[in-house]
Amino acid sequence: MNIIDQAYERALETLRMNITPRGFSACSPKHDDDPNSNYRSVWTRDSSITLLWVLSTGDTELMECGKRSLETILSLQSQDGHLPSYISTDTGKPRFGGIGNIADIDGPMWLVRAASHYVKTTGDMEFARKYFSRIHKVMKWLRSHDSNNCGLLEIPESADWTDLFPRSYNVLYDEVLWYRINLDFASLREIVGRPAKRYVRRSDLIREKINTQFWPTPEKIQKSMESFASTQFSLGRTRYLIAQITPFGFSWRCDVFANIIAYLYGAIDDARAERIWRFLCQISIDDPYPIRVLYPAIHPGEADWRDYFLVNLMNLPHHYHNAGIWPFVGGLWVRFLMQLGQKQNAEEALEKLARLCQLGILDEWEFNEWAHGRTGKPMGKAYQAWSAASFVAAYLCVQGQTNT
């Protein structure tokens, strides 16, 4: 068995380590002996992503666990539509904030996407009818974050998967998800016999804003105030979608994860995706392994630096969200290459990803949460569900099977 096939089998084993009666835990409870760990939990973000990426396996056990994740989360929805950030697999107690009680905006968006594709894939109309109103409330809760009625969401600082990181207001990653889930929810509405045109129109507006505001060019004046065209002109002609825009400026850094899903989820066209690919190749974004999630890293003394990066030494340069390597984004990179028609490059990236997943802090095949951006040494929790699920999705994509 070659290393890629071996990694696929090991990834399925890792996913089964994360099966609990309440749904997918973030990492294997058996291997997490930290009594204060919140990784022994069903996270709205992590479990939804995990379900989304195992749908193409047809594995009943994994899909049923993913369904339980959705049911656990949706059953604990607040009156106004908010979903918990995570639920303890031991006690069933929900938490509505992550580290430092920080808000969680993207978790509910991933749940809408996962639930819509679960219903579309399985035809589980009982689930669709039972939870449609709750998912609709999630959409309304998310829509309320468009506080100035511009079409885009206004995101609090550190309020998505990059907790303890300085991103806020119109954040590319969140806007791409917002675009995609309006289409996903439109699809779910059609399945249950509800009109969907309003959500399709909204998605068209969001896509247009992503392409005009996050891709500055020197040729045109943007229509909306949020584009800050006169300031953005200093960037010249960009080769990727910039990370964020606020009333006070913008971040010119490249959010690699957000740029990848912008293409995979249809927010940008092939021409812009190829330009992004060329730029990411030129900066060796997958060296030593796929893939570093930010370019370039933020260093002390720079305007984007925050002292809270030092909490648990998480966001030092080339650590964690500060240009660390994340295997689950590496799987998306493989699929990005496949969608561009770069099959040979995708196969090479998949092998590199397999070798990363084989590394471990204590044992082989730990499918660690992240790795150091320069050395490639594995860090974070072992037997991470979405690391394994992403490899599964990437493997099946290269094999020619459809993935979400």
Protein Blocks (a to p, Z undefined) as FASTA:
>chain_A
ZZklmmmmmmmmmmmmmgcfkbccfbdfklmcbfkbcklcccfklmmmmmmmmmmnopak
lmmmmmmmmmmmmmmccfkopacfbdcfklopacfbdehhiacfklmmmmmmmmmmmmmm
nopaklmmmmmmmmmmmmmmmmmmmmnonopacddehiamkghiacehjafklmmmmmmm
mmmmmmmmmmnopafklmmmmmmmmmmmmmmmmmccfkbccfbfklommlmmmnopafbd
cfbdcfkbccfbdcfklmmmmmmnopacfklmmmmmmmmmmnopmbcbdcdfbdcdddeh
iaklcfklmggolmgghiajlopacfklmmmmmmmmmmnopamlmmmmmmmmmmmmmpcf
kbghklpabdcfklopaedjehifklmmmmmmmmmmmnopacZZ
